[in-house]
Amino acid sequence: MRLIIKWLLSALALLAVTFLYSGVELRSFPYALLTAAVIGVLNMFVRPILVVLTLPVTIVTLGLFLFVINALLFWAASGLLGGFVVHGFLAALIGSLIYSLLGLVIEAALGGLFAKR
């Protein structure tokens, strides 16, 4: 149940990104659901590999390179899907930052909602 709620809220967060920032476009809510799933899969399988491969750069930049990895995965999702468009790397960086901040809010809300008492 928690996974389904997080998926729906992540799709809504993607729609919020499109309303807050014009560099990211999303066709409809079904595309938002698909995009949220694709970003989740990329973060689950591709992100750990990229983090390990770029570990020296990440250490030198004190972790700031992780923002670049997030932006690349956000941009990659737009390349895989037709209804999700990101206009360049800078748009991917800004869009992924907004999406990450909204994701933190979602996690905090779900943590309180599903906390064991």
C-alpha positions as a printed Julia matrix, in Angstrom:
117×3 Matrix{Float64}:
  0.0    0.0     0.0
  2.84   2.4     0.88
  4.49   1.79   -2.5
  1.31   2.59   -4.43
  0.73   5.77   -2.45
  4.35   6.85   -2.95
  4.06   6.15   -6.69
  0.88   8.24   -6.99
  2.39  11.08   -4.97
  5.58  10.95   -7.04
  3.48  11.29  -10.2
  1.75  14.3    -8.66
  5.19  15.71   -7.76
  6.2   15.4   -11.42
  3.09  17.3   -12.43
  4.0   19.93   -9.85
  7.48  20.22  -11.39
  5.9   20.93  -14.79
  3.76  23.68  -13.27
  6.63  25.2   -11.28
  9.26  25.09  -14.02
  8.73  25.55  -17.75
 11.81  23.55  -18.76
 10.0   20.29  -18.01
  6.86  19.21  -19.85
  4.55  16.31  -19.12
  1.62  15.38  -21.34
 -0.87  13.99  -18.8
 -1.31  12.19  -15.48
 -0.95   8.7   -17.03
  2.4    9.83  -18.45
  3.28  11.14  -14.99
  2.58   7.69  -13.55
  4.74   6.05  -16.21
  7.5    8.62  -15.77
  7.51   8.2   -11.98
  7.86   4.44  -12.45
 10.71   4.83  -14.97
 12.57   7.31  -12.74
 12.12   4.91   -9.83
 13.54   2.0   -11.84
 16.48   4.12  -13.07
 17.18   5.22   -9.49
 17.01   1.63   -8.29
 19.27   0.0   -10.89
 21.34   2.61  -12.79
 22.02   5.19  -10.05
 24.05   2.85   -7.78
 26.28   1.91  -10.71
 26.84   5.56  -11.64
 27.56   6.48   -8.01
 30.22   3.77   -7.74
 31.79   4.65  -11.11
 31.97   8.35  -10.27
 32.99   7.97   -6.64
 36.34   9.8    -7.01
 34.64  12.81   -8.63
 31.9   12.72   -6.0
 34.47  12.74   -3.21
 36.45  15.61   -4.76
 33.28  17.68   -5.21
 32.12  16.83   -1.66
 29.03  15.06   -2.97
 27.86  17.8    -5.32
 28.37  15.52   -8.32
 25.37  13.51   -7.1
 23.21  16.39   -8.34
 24.65  15.79  -11.81
 23.83  12.08  -11.58
 20.25  12.89  -10.55
 19.92  15.31  -13.45
 21.29  12.75  -15.91
 18.79  10.14  -14.75
 15.95  12.67  -14.94
 17.06  13.57  -18.47
 17.44   9.88  -19.39
 13.83   9.25  -18.36
 12.76  11.98  -20.78
 14.74  10.28  -23.52
 12.99   6.99  -22.87
  9.46   8.39  -22.79
  7.57  10.36  -25.41
  5.19  12.21  -23.1
  7.93  13.57  -20.82
 10.17  16.3   -22.23
 13.14  17.98  -20.54
 14.67  20.89  -22.44
 18.4   20.38  -21.92
 20.73  19.55  -19.07
 20.11  22.72  -17.07
 16.37  22.04  -17.18
 17.09  18.47  -16.04
 19.19  19.79  -13.15
 16.55  22.27  -12.0
 13.71  19.81  -12.57
 15.47  17.04  -10.67
 16.19  19.4    -7.76
 12.53  20.38   -7.51
 11.46  16.73   -7.86
 13.94  15.69   -5.15
 12.68  18.35   -2.76
  9.1   17.25   -3.35
 10.25  13.65   -2.85
 11.64  14.59    0.57
  8.27  16.08    1.51
  6.53  12.89    0.32
  8.9   10.69    2.34
  8.37  12.8     5.45
  4.6   12.65    5.04
  4.59   8.91    4.41
  6.94   8.32    7.31
  4.46   9.99    9.64
  1.48   8.31    8.0
  2.85   4.77    8.16
  4.83   5.08   11.4
  4.35   2.2    13.78
  3.01   3.25   17.11
